[in-house]
Amino acid sequence: MGKVAKGGKKVAAAPLAQKKSAKGTKTNPLFEKRPKNLRLGGDIQPKRDLTRYVKWPKYVRLQRAKRIMLMRLKVPPAIAQFNTTIDKSQAASLLRLLKKYQPETKKDKKQRLMEMAQAKKDGEDTKSKKPTVIKFGLNHVTNLIEQKAAKLVVIAHDCDPIETVCWLPALCRKKDVPYCIIKGKARLGTLVHQKTATCVALTAVRQEDSAELGKLAEAFKGQFNENVEIRRRWGGGIMGQKSQHVTQRKEKAIQIEQAKKLGLSIA
């Protein structure tokens, strides 16, 4: 309302006059009030599974397509043998044994060399026995197998490309070296302080572990080296659900047709 002047006329109110807010109601400009509308079509939508609508990264799409392709195509025995791996309990006992013979890390090696150098400086005897550790690296393991120095060879099932190791089981069988296939190249990698490892080999163990190594080698020899079925079994050839249903319908139609010719009735 404008003020009344002395002459009786009303004076216009200020154009940008601030309205006095009610006492004790301060509003934060950062938080805007958005009241919910729960009328028809305005309710909170339920959570839906949108997996099929997600555009996955290219590496995910490639590995999924590869997995399906390997299921559909017929895989020769030389590659299909890598689907036959040792079970969980065998893997646990094997990894427990291998962990005792881990190679030293760079830090440990530096410490050992420093101690040796200090001992040499002091004029002490620096001769030390060569440590017993697991051997890794494809070329190194191959040489050990050819020389029949390896007591047990462990191969990873998921090497990529698989051609790098697909000949290794045949070499182990030829040289009569026990071998096994384990799930996960990363598990072998952790044993040798690497990201991944295609294969590892044991050349020697301490006296207390020789019985356990012999037991594992005997079990793996029967499971892998002497198992003729692995060398003959093809892999893949598994079609999708739709293709399986189509094949079943075709087979049923053929059976009905043959039954009609013979005058029989099929339910």
TIROFI-513524 format. One record per residue (C-alpha): residue in three letters; x, y, z. Coordinates in steps of 0.2 Angstrom, whole numbers, padded with zeros to 4 digits, always signed. Layout:
N
ALAXYZ ...
! end
This chain:
267
MET+0000+0000+0000 GLY+0006+0017-0004 LYS+0008+0031+0009 VAL-0004+0045+0010 ALA+0003+0062+0007 LYS-0001+0078+0016 GLY-0012+0084+0003 GLY-0023+0068+0003 LYS-0015+0060-0012 LYS-0008+0042-0012 VAL+0010+0040-0016 ALA+0015+0025-0027 ALA+0024+0010-0018 ALA+0042+0006-0022 PRO+0043-0006-0037 LEU+0056-0018-0030 ALA+0050-0017-0012 GLN+0054-0033-0003 LYS+0040-0042+0005 LYS+0042-0046+0023 SER+0043-0065+0026 ALA+0034-0073+0040 LYS+0044-0074+0056 GLY+0055-0090+0058 THR+0053-0098+0041 LYS+0069-0096+0032 THR+0071-0106+0015 ASN+0087-0113+0008 PRO+0088-0109-0010 LEU+0099-0124-0013 PHE+0085-0136-0009 GLU+0070-0134-0020 LYS+0054-0141-0014 ARG+0047-0154-0026 PRO+0031-0162-0020 LYS+0028-0180-0026 ASN+0013-0183-0038 LEU+0006-0200-0034 ARG-0009-0198-0045 LEU-0013-0209-0060 GLY+0004-0212-0070 GLY+0014-0202-0058 ASP+0018-0216-0045 ILE+0036-0221-0042 GLN+0041-0234-0056 PRO+0046-0251-0050 LYS+0065-0257-0053 ARG+0066-0267-0069 ASP+0080-0278-0076 LEU+0087-0268-0090 THR+0102-0280-0094 ARG+0096-0283-0111 TYR+0095-0264-0115 VAL+0113-0260-0109 LYS+0126-0257-0122 TRP+0140-0267-0114 PRO+0159-0262-0118 LYS+0166-0270-0133 TYR+0178-0282-0124 VAL+0163-0289-0114 ARG+0153-0291-0131 LEU+0168-0300-0139 GLN+0171-0312-0124 ARG+0152-0317-0124 ALA+0152-0319-0142 LYS+0167-0330-0141 ARG+0160-0341-0127 ILE+0144-0344-0137 MET+0154-0347-0153 LEU+0165-0360-0144 MET+0148-0369-0138 ARG+0141-0369-0156 LEU+0156-0375-0166 LYS+0163-0392-0165 VAL+0180-0391-0156 PRO+0194-0404-0160 PRO+0200-0414-0145 ALA+0217-0405-0144 ILE+0208-0389-0139 ALA+0193-0397-0130 GLN+0204-0406-0118 PHE+0207-0389-0109 ASN+0189-0390-0103 THR+0193-0405-0092 THR+0201-0398-0077 ILE+0205-0404-0059 ASP+0192-0402-0046 LYS+0192-0389-0031 SER+0199-0401-0018 GLN+0213-0406-0030 ALA+0217-0388-0034 ALA+0218-0383-0016 SER+0230-0396-0011 LEU+0241-0393-0027 LEU+0241-0374-0024 ARG+0246-0377-0006 LEU+0261-0387-0011 LEU+0266-0375-0025 LYS+0265-0360-0013 LYS+0279-0368-0002 TYR+0291-0366-0017 GLN+0287-0348-0023 PRO+0302-0339-0031 GLU+0309-0325-0021 THR+0302-0307-0025 LYS+0314-0293-0031 LYS+0314-0286-0013 ASP+0320-0303-0006 LYS+0333-0305-0019 LYS+0340-0288-0016 GLN+0341-0291+0002 ARG+0350-0308-0001 LEU+0362-0301-0012 MET+0366-0287+0000 GLU+0369-0299+0014 MET+0380-0310+0002 ALA+0390-0294-0003 GLN+0392-0289+0016 ALA+0398-0307+0020 LYS+0411-0306+0006 LYS+0417-0290+0012 ASP+0419-0297+0029 GLY+0429-0311+0022 GLU+0416-0325+0026 ASP+0411-0340+0016 THR+0397-0334+0003 LYS+0393-0351-0004 SER+0375-0355-0003 LYS+0364-0369-0008 LYS+0353-0366-0023 PRO+0335-0363-0017 THR+0321-0376-0023 VAL+0307-0366-0032 ILE+0294-0368-0045 LYS+0299-0365-0063 PHE+0289-0354-0075 GLY+0289-0347-0092 LEU+0284-0357-0107 ASN+0301-0360-0115 HIS+0309-0364-0098 VAL+0296-0377-0094 THR+0297-0384-0112 ASN+0315-0387-0110 LEU+0313-0395-0093 ILE+0300-0407-0100 GLU+0311-0412-0115 GLN+0326-0415-0102 LYS+0313-0425-0091 ALA+0319-0414-0077 ALA+0301-0409-0072 LYS+0292-0419-0059 LEU+0275-0411-0062 VAL+0268-0398-0074 VAL+0253-0387-0071 ILE+0245-0379-0086 ALA+0232-0365-0086 HIS+0215-0369-0095 ASP+0212-0351-0101 CYS+0228-0346-0111 ASP+0224-0335-0125 PRO+0228-0339-0139 ILE+0226-0357-0134 GLU+0238-0362-0148 THR+0253-0357-0136 VAL+0250-0372-0125 CYS+0238-0384-0134 TRP+0254-0395-0139 LEU+0261-0396-0121 PRO+0250-0410-0115 ALA+0256-0421-0130 LEU+0274-0417-0126 CYS+0271-0422-0107 ARG+0263-0439-0113 LYS+0278-0442-0125 LYS+0291-0438-0111 ASP+0281-0447-0098 VAL+0280-0432-0087 PRO+0264-0430-0076 TYR+0254-0415-0080 CYS+0237-0407-0075 ILE+0226-0393-0081 ILE+0220-0380-0068 LYS+0207-0366-0070 GLY+0214-0349-0070 LYS+0231-0342-0077 ALA+0229-0328-0064 ARG+0231-0341-0050 LEU+0247-0348-0057 GLY+0253-0330-0060 THR+0251-0325-0041 LEU+0262-0340-0037 VAL+0277-0333-0047 HIS+0273-0314-0043 GLN+0266-0311-0061 LYS+0249-0306-0067 THR+0247-0322-0077 ALA+0257-0338-0080 THR+0253-0351-0094 CYS+0262-0365-0085 VAL+0273-0369-0070 ALA+0283-0385-0066 LEU+0291-0393-0051 THR+0308-0400-0053 ALA+0312-0405-0035 VAL+0304-0404-0017 ARG+0310-0406+0000 GLN+0310-0422+0009 GLU+0294-0419+0019 ASP+0284-0415+0003 SER+0290-0429-0008 ALA+0276-0441-0002 GLU+0263-0427-0006 LEU+0270-0424-0023 GLY+0271-0442-0027 LYS+0253-0444-0023 LEU+0247-0429-0034 ALA+0258-0435-0048 GLU+0251-0453-0048 ALA+0233-0446-0047 PHE+0236-0434-0062 LYS+0245-0447-0072 GLY+0229-0458-0072 GLN+0217-0443-0074 PHE+0227-0435-0089 ASN+0242-0444-0096 GLU+0234-0461-0097 ASN+0216-0455-0101 VAL+0213-0460-0119 GLU+0195-0453-0118 ILE+0202-0435-0117 ARG+0211-0437-0133 ARG+0196-0443-0143 ARG+0182-0432-0136 TRP+0176-0418-0147 GLY+0169-0402-0139 GLY+0156-0389-0143 GLY+0141-0393-0155 ILE+0129-0387-0141 MET+0115-0377-0150 GLY+0104-0364-0143 GLN+0086-0367-0135 LYS+0077-0361-0151 SER+0088-0372-0162 GLN+0085-0387-0150 HIS+0066-0384-0151 VAL+0066-0383-0170 THR+0076-0399-0171 GLN+0065-0408-0159 ARG+0049-0403-0169 LYS+0057-0409-0185 GLU+0061-0426-0177 LYS+0044-0428-0170 ALA+0036-0423-0188 ILE+0047-0437-0196 GLN+0042-0450-0183 ILE+0023-0446-0186 GLU+0026-0447-0205 GLN+0035-0464-0203 ALA+0021-0470-0191 LYS+0007-0465-0204 LYS+0016-0475-0217 LEU+0016-0490-0205 GLY-0001-0487-0199 LEU+0003-0484-0181 SER-0002-0469-0170 ILE+0010-0459-0160 ALA+0003-0449-0145 
! end
